[in-house]
């Protein structure tokens, strides 16, 4: 009888007998030799699917299992890192708030004037003061306050080229017999009092030497210059604002095109302050 070890190792069986009992010894010996080889039991391989223990096997199932364990550890590590980051952010926030509070208390004890900087009322007062300073600087600009009539082309060029670069120059080209031109001169004269830092001028189309067609179809015309460069050119302005326009119409048109400032706009701090306020008198 064959043992379990013989079956596993594939050794030949003991007491093997040939299936040809009637053959002679020599033939049976040959048959024994041949049949013993053919009857050799094949090797039995272990079932890899039933292995549950640890192994250094790098087969597909082993690789997948290792990858799952790696991803699990990676997710756990990421969650732990996120938790630590949140805790650190909370700690830093508390530290910054505490430092600011300590700085305020320290400045209040050591330097009361420095502690006043932390007061919103003080900052508001400072802003109002700075705006008033800037408005005062604006008021120190060159003043005109009138409509200047130019006599010839040279005065036209001088009014533009020889003026300060910060001054806006508005020149009205007109014809005396055109009613819209007479109304425009009146409007510009009044606007020169409101915008006294703007230089308003007027010159006859005949003195400039423009064409006959321009005298008929181009007036009233407004040319706006700054630093010697033309920044506005409005021909036959009556087509835009009509023939019977008023001061507000001309002002609104120039404000809309950014050539005059809107006087209705004032900083809230200045508009809400009272003239007799003690803050303004400081």
C-alpha positions, 0 to 999 in steps of 0.5 A: 500500500502506498503511503501519503508521502509516496502520493505527494512525492510521486514515487512508484508504488510498492508491490506493483504487478503488471497487468500481463500475468502470462508473459515471461520474466523478460517481457514482464520485466520490460513491461514493469519498467515501462508501466511503472513510469506511466503509472507514476502519480502526478505531483499534487500542488497546494490550493493557493486560494485557501492560504490565509497566513502571512506570506512574501508571495507577490501574487495579484491577491497579495498585492491587492491586499497590501494596497488596501492596507496602504490606503487605509493607513494613508486615510487614517494619517490624513484624518489625523493631520487634518485634526492637528491642523484645525487644533493648531489654527484654533490655538493660533487664533486664540493667541493672536486675539490674546496678544492684541488684547494685551497690547491694548492694555499695555499701551493704555497703561504706558501711553494713553495717547497711543491707546487712543489710536485704537479708538474708532472715534479718534480714527473717524475724527482723523479722517475728517481732518485729512479730507478737510486738508485736501479740500483746502489744498484744492481751494488754493489752486489758481482761480479764474471766475470769469469768461475770457474772450480771446481776440485772435489765434495767438491768444487762443494758442497762449490760453492753451499752451501757456496755462498751468498743466493742472488747469482745465481750459474750456474754449467756446467757438461761437458766432454772434448771430447764432442764438444758441451761441449767445445762450452758451456764453451766458451759461459759461459765464455763470459756470465760471463762478461755480468752477473758478479753478477752470479757465473758460474762454470764448472766441469768434469763429471768424477770428479763428479762421474756420470754414464757412461750413463750420460757422453754419453747421459747427457752432456752438462748439466746445473744445476742452484742453488740459496740459496742452492736449485736447481732451474734449471736442463737442461740435454743434452742441445744440444738437445734444442739449437743444437750442433753448438750454439752460446752465444746468444742461451745460453743467450736466453735459460736461459732468457726464463726460468727466470734464467738470466735477459733480458739485453735488458729491461731497464726502459723507464726513464733510456733508454730515458735519456742522459748521459750528462743530468743535472738531472743525475749529481745531 
